[in-house]
Amino acid sequence: MKKTLWLSLIGSVVLSFSVRAQGTFIFDQQSSTNDSGLAVGIRFQDGQPFGESFVPSLPSIDFVRLFMYPGGPESPDATVYVNLLSDSITGPTLASTAPISMHNYFSGYTNFYFSSAVSLVSGTTYYLQPVASAGDPLTSIGAGYTYLNGSLFISGVQQSAEQLWFREGVVVPEPSTIALAALGLTALVTFRYRRQQVTAGWSKQ
């Protein structure tokens, strides 16, 4: 039975990633309401501690959306993830998104997902810190926008004239996707249970 529950848990985790990827994005805080246009680009890997503060109105966060593009011909690749920090741009890390590999001079809006929803306290200041894995070339990120409830930090210094292009929020699964995930999990549990019953019957013979 323990083995069945373990396999069921694995199945539910796999299905949950599918649900998150196919849901509807609900933006909580953002510095722009559209996906067009960039004011400037900042090479963030040599500007650490680098990031954007924000004040959520929702009690959790599922994803961060950033605009990524190469910092020049010397930086074609990078593996990037985003830290969620509390207290300050150098504060403790509450959670980190899954890393994403940026290859062949990748440029575009990129969603960074946390493995599960991270609880937040509405009205409290948090910090988003994009990081390129050690040893990877420098990568630029869109900045220059307006956001009244936070600040951009470069080399740990608060900036007064620039804001990071960012969006953060939650992913609401589509009803059909939730049903499909539940059906798949139920089938997995049923299959494992019936197989266990058959095996038990053979052992009694």
N, C-alpha and C positions, 0 to 999 in steps of 0.2 A: 504493500500500500504506500509505503514511503517513497518507493521508486516511482510509482504512478504520480504522486503529488509533485515530486521533483520535476518530472517530465512535463507535467501540466503547467508548472510555474515557468519553465523555459518557454513553453508554447505561448503563454500569456504575455511574456516579455516581448517575444518576437512579434506577436500580433499587435501589441501596444505601439511598437515603432511604426508599423504599417498604418495604424489608426492616426497617429500623430502626423505622419507625412501626408495624409489624404484629407485632413480636416480643413476648417475655415480659419484663417488668421484673424484674430482680433487684436488690433493695435491699441496699446495703452498709451505709452509715451513715444513721441517721435519728433524729430527736428525738421521733417519735411512731409508734406502730404502727397507728394508724387515721386516717381522714380526717374525723373529726368533732370539732367543738368548737374554739374559739379562746379563748385567755386574754386577750390584749390585741392591739392593732394598733399598729404603729410606722410612721410616715411616713418612709420610708428615704431619699428623695431629698434632704431637708434634714438628714440625719444622716450624710452621707458624711465620711470613709470608713466604710462600713457593711457588715457581713457576718458570717458564721459560720465559725469554724474547725472542722475535722474531721480525723480520722485514719483514712484508708482501710485496709481489710484486703485489698481487691482491687487488682490491678496496673493498673487503668484505670478510666476514668469515661466514660459515654456521655451521661448526662442529669442534670439537677437538677430536682426537683419542689418548688415553693413554693406557698403559699397567697396569692393576690393579691386585693385588693379596694380600692375607691376610698377616698381619704382624706377625702372630704367632697364637698359639692355643687360645690366649686370645682375638683375634679379628676376630671372624667369620663373623660378619655382619657390614655393613656400608652403609650409604646413601650418595652418592658423587655427587657433581656438580662442574662446573668449572666457575670461574669468569674471565672475560676479563677486564683487567685494562689498564689504560693509565698513562703516566708520570713516574711511578715507581712501584715496587712490593707492595708498600703501597698506590698507587695512587687511584684515583676514579674508581669505577666499571662502565664500559660502558654497560655491559650485563652479564647475567648468563645463563648457560645452564639449561635444565630441569634436575632435580635430578634423579639418577639411584640407585636403591637398589641393593646392593651386598650381596647375601645370600649364606649360606652354603659354606663358604670358596671359593667364586668365584675367578677365576683366568683367565685372558685373555685380549685381546685387546678390548677396549670398545669405542664406538662412543658416544660422548656427543653433543647433538644438541641444538643450539640456537633456540628460537621460531620463529625467522625470521632472514634473513640475516642482519648482523651488518656491517655498512659501516666503512671502514678503509681508512687511507691515506697511499698510497704506500710509502715505504721508511722510515716510522715512526716506532719507537720502541713501541711495546705493550707487555703485560705480561699476561700469562696464570697461574691462581692460582687454583689448585684443592683443594677442601674443603670437609671434611666429616662433616655432620650435627652435631651440638652440642649434646653431650651425646652418640654418636656412638663410638665404639671401634676404635683403630688406624688401619690404612690400609697402606700397602706398595705400592710403585710405581716404575716402572723400570727406572733406570738411569745409567749413565756411557758412554754415546754416544758422538758423535762429531757433533757440530753445530756451524758454524763460525759466524752467524749473531745474536747471543744472548748468554745468560748466565743462569745458574741454580742458584736459590737463596734458601738458607736454613736459617731459622730464620732471614730472611732479609739480610743475608750476601751473596755477590756474590761469587760463587765457580769458581775456575780456572781449576780444573781437571775433572769435571764431567758435563754432560748435561742430561737433562730429555729426556726419549724416548717420542717423541710426533710427531704428524702430525696434520696439520690444513689446511683447504681449503674450497672449496665450493662444493655443490651438484648440478649437472646438471641433471634435470629431463629427463627421457627417453621420446622420442616423443610419443610413444603409451600411456604412463602414463599421459602426458599432455592432450592428446586427451580424454582419459577416464575421467579425472578430469573436463575438460570443458563440456563434454557431461553430466556428473552428475550434474554439477551446472546449466546447461541450463534446464535439466529436472526438477530440483527443482524449479527454477523460473517459468517455464511454468505451473507446477502443481499448485503452489500457486496462480498464476494469474488467471488460469481458475477456480479454486475453489472460488476465490474472486468474479469473474464475475457471477458464478452460484448463490452465496449467495446474491449478489446484485439484481439479477433477481427475486429471491424468495421474497425479501423484497419489491419489487415494486408491487407484486401481491396482 
